[in-house]
Amino acid sequence: MNQNILFPDDQTWDVEREVICFPAQQAGSLIQCVVDKEWLEKVSGSVIDDSAQALEAFSQCRFDAEDEAEALIEDESFNSSGEIEIKL
């Protein structure tokens, strides 16, 4: 893992977008990362119907999500909103 990118233990479920939002910090900058429901379901092997299930699925595959986010940050693969999106 790159020591330049830190992932605080802070995540929320965005009901409208059906994504988990979690921050990353790189060189003092805060980067918003999002993981979509389909990616979470595939990687965790669970079905997500509510926020509790989404947060549990994220907890199960957190390190995979952080690895994916780290690679996308290093590649500067930001979406039009300046976020890092992890999706299928």
C-alpha positions, 0 to 999 in steps of 0.5 A: 500500500502506498503510504502517501494515500491514507483512508480514514475509517469513515464511510456512508451510504448514499441512498439516491446514488446507491454508493458507499462514499469514503474519503482518501487523503493524499498530500493534504488533499481530501479525495472523495471515493465512491463504490457502487452497489453492483461492485460491492455485491460482486466482491462481497458476494452479498445482496444489498437491500439497505444501508446496513447491508451496504455498510456491512458489504463495504466492511467485508471488502474494504481493503479491496476497495482501498486498493482499487481507489489507490490505483485509480488515484495514482492514475488520476482517474477522477470523474467529472465531479472530481471523485474516484469511482469504483464500479463494474 
